[in-house]
């Protein structure tokens, strides 16, 4: 089987893209784990101090001035 220069370049590009996708997937997993840890910390603190649910506070803060 004979590969031309274009085929080799395309194969290298595909290899680079696959590596970049692998790195991005790893970064996403890392951030998802970090988010879950932060959410559980917030939940533990809310339960310990009996504070209202933070999601209702956040949704109230997201309202524009004409939505009050």
Buried (B, 14 or more C-beta within 10 A) or exposed (E): EEEEEEEEEEEEEEEEEEEEEEEEEEEEEEEEEEEEEEEEEBEEEEEEEEEEEEEEEEEEEEEEEEEE
